[in-house]
Amino acid sequence: MTTDISPAPATAGDREPERDPVRHGLRAYVAAVHGRQRRYLRDLAWRAFPVRRPVQHDFGGATRGIRLLHGMVRTAHAYDGSVVPEPVRADLPAVVTAFLPPGHEPVRERALQFARRVLPHYSSGLLLIEDHKERTPLQMAGLLDPYGFAIVEWRGFGVLAPAWYRPRWLRPLARLIDDVACRIPALHRYARTVLYVARRVHAGAAPAGSR
């Protein structure tokens, strides 16, 4: 399935009175994280793919990864994550994205199995995998290594909980704190949302069930 999706525009519902502060606070929090990730990914795309834009393979993320990389890739293909599919045949370089909700370990493992098929060597492209404070960087490195991947960089996108974004009057301060924290590498380990960037560095030993 080939998809090209731009970020959804603001709707009347986004501008309605905030009768539900929890829902609107979560929406504001997600929008703030999305904006920081977009800025980071734009810079990453220029650094990693200076000559030719990559083809994107978005795995199991309900096209969120496609919206984040809109305009930064040549074309995008989405996969639902229920199985490990054969990737659409496309030229390299490629970027595999796995922007998954918390608690989706089986889907994450399938995403790594899939990434092995798309990215056969170091220069073939990048694997981008999001984590929601479920693993430390060392644990994530241990998860990636059996599949042949190594982390080349990682970035946190905010240390505050969504509750800080509930009161409208507090949101500007919350955004400022998280914007600053996003720029300080020492604080990335405390982030609630972390994006890991990895490359294929060896053949890997396929875990059970990966074939």
C-alpha positions in Angstrom: 0.0 0.0 0.0 1.6 3.3 -1.1 0.5 6.4 0.8 1.3 10.1 0.8 -0.3 11.8 3.8 0.1 15.3 5.0 -0.5 16.3 8.6 -4.2 16.8 9.3 -5.3 20.4 9.3 -6.9 21.9 12.4 -10.6 21.2 12.5 -13.5 22.9 14.2 -13.1 20.4 17.0 -9.6 21.6 17.7 -10.9 25.1 18.2 -14.0 24.3 20.3 -14.2 25.3 23.9 -12.2 23.0 26.1 -15.0 21.2 27.9 -12.7 18.2 28.5 -9.3 19.4 29.8 -7.9 15.8 29.8 -8.7 15.2 26.1 -7.5 18.7 25.0 -4.4 18.5 27.2 -3.4 15.1 25.6 -4.1 16.6 22.2 -1.8 19.6 22.9 0.9 17.2 24.3 0.8 15.0 21.2 0.9 18.0 18.9 3.9 19.4 20.7 5.8 16.1 20.5 4.8 15.8 16.8 6.3 19.3 16.1 9.6 18.6 17.8 9.9 15.3 16.0 9.2 16.9 12.6 11.9 19.5 13.2 14.4 16.8 14.2 13.5 14.5 11.3 13.8 17.3 8.8 17.4 18.0 10.0 18.1 14.2 10.1 16.9 13.8 6.5 19.2 16.5 5.2 22.2 15.0 7.1 21.6 11.3 6.3 20.3 11.7 2.7 22.1 14.7 1.2 22.0 13.4 -2.4 18.8 11.5 -2.8 15.6 11.3 -0.7 14.8 7.8 0.7 11.8 5.6 0.1 9.9 5.2 3.4 8.5 1.9 4.7 6.2 2.6 7.7 5.5 -0.5 9.8 2.4 -0.8 12.0 2.2 2.8 13.0 -1.2 3.7 11.6 0.6 6.1 9.1 1.9 8.4 11.9 5.4 7.9 10.6 4.3 8.8 7.1 2.7 12.1 8.4 5.9 12.9 10.3 8.2 12.4 7.2 5.8 14.0 4.7 7.8 15.9 2.2 11.1 14.3 3.2 10.8 11.1 1.2 10.4 10.1 -2.4 7.4 7.8 -1.7 6.0 6.0 1.2 4.6 2.5 1.8 2.5 1.5 4.8 2.3 -2.0 6.3 -0.2 -3.0 9.0 2.2 -4.9 11.2 0.0 -8.0 11.8 2.6 -10.1 9.9 6.1 -9.7 8.5 5.4 -8.9 4.8 7.7 -8.8 1.9 8.6 -5.1 1.4 7.5 -3.3 -1.8 10.3 -3.4 -4.3 11.9 0.0 -4.3 15.3 1.6 -4.8 17.6 2.5 -2.0 18.2 4.4 0.2 15.3 3.6 2.4 14.0 4.5 5.8 12.0 2.1 7.9 9.8 3.7 10.6 8.2 2.1 13.6 6.2 4.6 15.5 4.2 2.2 17.8 2.1 2.8 20.9 3.3 1.5 24.2 3.0 -2.2 24.9 3.3 -3.5 21.3 6.3 -5.7 21.7 5.2 -8.4 19.2 4.7 -5.7 16.5 8.0 -4.2 17.4 9.8 -7.5 16.9 8.0 -7.9 13.5 9.1 -4.4 12.6 12.7 -5.4 13.3 12.4 -8.6 11.2 10.9 -6.5 8.4 13.7 -3.9 8.7 16.3 -6.6 8.1 14.7 -7.3 4.7 14.6 -3.6 3.7 18.0 -2.6 5.0 20.6 -5.2 4.0 23.8 -3.1 4.8 25.0 0.1 6.6 24.6 2.5 3.7 21.1 1.2 2.6 19.3 3.6 5.0 18.0 4.2 8.4 15.7 2.5 10.9 13.7 4.9 13.1 12.0 3.3 16.1 10.1 5.2 18.8 10.0 4.2 22.4 7.8 5.5 25.2 10.0 5.2 28.2 9.7 1.4 28.1 13.4 0.7 27.6 16.7 2.4 28.4 19.1 3.1 25.5 21.2 0.1 26.7 18.2 -2.1 26.6 17.2 -0.8 23.2 20.7 -1.5 21.9 20.3 -5.1 23.2 17.0 -5.4 21.4 18.4 -4.2 18.1 21.7 -6.1 18.0 20.3 -9.6 17.3 18.7 -8.2 14.1 22.0 -6.6 13.0 21.3 -3.0 13.9 23.2 -0.5 16.0 22.0 2.8 17.4 23.8 5.8 15.7 21.9 8.5 17.6 18.9 9.1 19.7 16.8 12.0 20.9 14.2 12.7 23.6 11.2 14.9 22.9 10.0 16.1 26.2 10.3 15.2 29.9 7.0 16.5 31.2 3.9 14.3 31.5 0.8 15.1 29.4 -0.9 16.4 32.6 1.2 19.5 32.4 -0.5 20.3 29.1 -4.1 20.2 30.6 -4.5 23.7 31.9 -4.5 26.1 29.0 -2.6 28.7 31.0 0.2 26.3 31.8 0.8 25.0 28.2 3.2 27.7 27.0 5.4 27.0 30.0 5.2 23.3 29.5 6.1 23.7 25.8 9.0 25.9 26.7 10.4 23.5 29.3 10.1 20.5 26.9 11.5 22.5 23.9 14.6 23.3 26.0 14.9 19.8 27.4 14.8 18.5 23.8 18.0 20.5 23.1 20.0 19.2 26.1 21.4 15.7 25.4 21.9 15.0 29.1 18.1 15.2 29.6 17.2 12.9 26.8 17.4 9.9 29.1 14.5 11.3 31.1 12.3 11.9 28.1 8.9 10.2 27.9 9.1 9.8 24.2 12.5 8.8 22.6 13.3 8.2 18.9 16.2 5.9 18.1 18.1 6.0 14.8 19.8 2.8 13.8 21.8 1.4 10.9 22.5 -2.2 9.8 26.0 -3.1 11.0 26.1 -6.9 10.7 24.1 -9.9 9.5 22.5 -10.6 12.9 21.3 -13.8 14.4 17.6 -14.3 13.6 15.6 -14.8 16.8 13.1 -17.6 17.0 10.1 -17.2 14.8 11.8 -14.6 12.5 11.8 -16.8 9.5 
